[in-house]
């Protein structure tokens, strides 16, 4: 009869080669699977039946070798090929390929898995997920969009829902201040009617006159007097609007004459000195010494004759245009309908230039800033000195003046120094207050000079900060950073894709759906950023292709088929033996 051993030996060949065909078929089936890693089967002979273990050489013999008959073949195991596949560009923002040995980390129902397939999509919650719904893990960002390394979190890309605004911090200027212009010596001058505390018009008012307890009189133009302000009814207020400074409207503000705070008023006070302080604030006037030689000379006073005198800042673009209609008197009870009539007796002089630009508070609110330079001194030894004034109607404080400074230039017209290069604007809308912005007048090629020209010119060539913007697009960089682009032009990091690296990736266990999980022989995953510890770099808008070599698989299939056929012949031949 046939040898039973030969039958089982042939059977082992059939089984082993059929299993090899299973592996080859799986490889060929996944030739177009994203980032698929091919597998190969390893064979090993089974134990042998020993007829003799052999003998050692002796005096009369040279020794004999063992006598053994093999009992067939068995599957030693499979070996996965983790070499990188080719990378193909797709142009899809959520597609990512790995060039290196790393693995993407995903979460499947609370269990961590690993994959090389980067064909991700976004789910309705804006989370980045795999094709099978596993959440892609990485490092999140804090409120300032700084990456928080450590704990892995599901990555989210909230396109269309994430909004962002940024406060301004820096402004850069360029231009030329005309060094041949005239030095400012005076501002515009407006003088009002004389006011008196008696009907006989003999006692002029002063800055300390309390208008809430003292009647104020003025001439009626016919040799008599008329009541200008009636002290018996309070509060009384004056609204200033329509005033222009060098053609720039200064907005609207209201002052209330009252010993206590009055709702709806921008400022309160009882004396005429309080009112003159208010006028200096709303008109942006300053007569303080700034630096070594700058003083714009702007102020509001009550002169010895009881007249209101408004002196504007030096500089032609600071010239004030004040009309009687710009002052609306809200005076309950008796009193003149218009006690504030101003006459202009002088205009502002001095080389000056003004530019306007926009900055943003922390809520993204746009704020218009006016910056004016006025020539203050031409040095005999060379160089010029200018004073700048920063103003804004959007300041939530009463004063529109938000910054002062002196800037000097040398004999070649180059910037040498500035006493102050910032301004601060008060915010009461819930934004960070005050908003402080630095001004740079000497930023490399963008610098302010002071050379002879026909006129001065100045412009803000850069300012940071932005209004509200919505995340509209994103990309994934080779370092794993997910950079989001907002509609306001800002770009911020909104997450970072993490990678895992194994000391023995061939020890990973295939979990299906292109996923792997750790195995007893894979080692512990090292979680790191792309490009660290040999994890490799990422290629956004691309996918890793399958690394199956079809030519090799066809050869292997022929060899497996031949081995299977040969094993079946062993069984057939053995069966025919008698």
C-alpha positions, 0 to 999 in steps of 0.5 A: 500500500501507499506510504502514509507518511508521503501522503501527509507530506504531500498534504502539507505541501498542498496546505502551505502553498494554498495559504501562500496563494491566500496571501498573494491574492490578498496582496493583489486585491489591495494593489490600489488600497491607500498605503497598503503594506504587502505581506509575504509567507515564510515556509519552514520544514517540519521535524524529521524522522530519524533513522540514525543520528550518525556516528563520529569518525573512529579508528576503522571508520570515517563516520556517518551522517544522520539519516533523516526523512522530512515530514513535510512543510509548514507555515513559519509565519508572515512578514509584512513589508513596511517600506514606503509606497509611492506618493501621489498628489491628490490636491485634497486638503484632508489627504496626508501622506507619510514619508518615513516610518511613522504611523497616524494615531486614530481612536476607535471607540476609545481604543488607540489604533495606528494607520498609514492611510491618510485619506481623511475626511471631516465629519459633521462635528468638523473632526478629522476622521479616517474613512472608517470613522476613526478620529485622528489624534494629535496635539491641540492649541490654546487660546493663543493658538500655541500648540499644547504638546502632551495629551493627544486629542481628536483634531478638529478643523472648524471651517466656517465656524471658527472666528478670530479677531486680533488687536493691533500692536504695531504700526510702521510708517514711511514718508518724508517730512519737509525740512525746508518748511516753516517752524510752527509758532502759533495755532489758530485763535478764537475769542468769545464774548466777555462774560461777567458775574454782575449785570453791570458788566464790571466783574469778569468771570474767571476759571474758578467761577461756579456757573451752577451757583452764579448768574453769568451776564454778557453785553446785549450789544446795545449798551446793556446786559443780558443773562447768559447763563441762569444759575437757578436751573441745573444741570445745563449742558453744551453739546459740541459737534461739527468742529473741524481741525484741518478739515477733520470732523472731531465728532460730538461731545456734551459737557454738563454744568453740574456739581454731580454726575449727569447721565448722557454727558461726556464730562461734568463740572461746575466751574468755567475751568472745568469747561475749558479743560473739557474743551482742551480734551475734545479739541485735542489741544496740548501745550505741554513741553515734549522732549527738548524743544517741542510745545504745540501751544494749544489751550483754552483759557478764560482771559482777564476780560472774562473772554473764552480764548481757544488757541489751537495747536501749531501746524497748518493741518491743526487749524481749527474751524469753529462756528457758532452753530457748532455749540448747542446750548441746552439751558433750561430756564432763562438765559441767552439762546446763544452765549457762545459766539466766537470770532477767529483772530488768527490761523495756525502756521508751521509745516505739518502733515497728517495721516489717518490709519485704522487699528483694531481692538481685541474684539476686532473693532476698527478704530481710526487714528489721526497722526500729525507731525508739526515742525518745531525746530530747525537746528543751526548745527543741522537737523530738525525736530518735529512733534507728533500728536496721535488723536482719535474720535474713537477714544472712549475717554473724553480726550481725543488726544491719545499720544504725544512725542518728539522725533528728531532727525540729523543733518542728513535727514535720517531718524535719530531719536523719538521720546515716545513711539506709542499711543494708548486708546481707552476701550469700554466695549468689553475689549482689552483696555487700554489698547496700546500700539507701538509706532515705528518710524525707522523700520529699515527701508520703511523709514520716515526722513526729513529732507527738503521737499515741496511738501511733507508726506506720511503714510502707515505702510503696515499695521497688524491686528484685524477685524473678525474673520472666519476660518475659510481654508486650511493646509497640513504642513510637513511638520504636522501643523494644521494652518488655518486661513481666515477671511481677515487674512490671518493664518493660525495653527489650529492643531498638529498631527501626531505620529507614532513610531515602533521599534518593530512595526512588523510586530503590529497586529492587523485590525482590518480597515487599514488599521493596526494595533500594538502586538506583543512583539511590536514594542511600545509606540513612541508618540512625537511630532512629525520629523522627530525621532525618525517619524518622517515628514508629512506631505499634505494634499497627497496619499501614500500608494500601496507598495504591492509589486504586481510583477513579484506577486505574479511570479510568486503566484506561479511558484505557489501554483507549481508547488501546489501542483507538485504536492498533489502529484506526490499524493497521486503517485503515492496512492498508486503505489502497491 
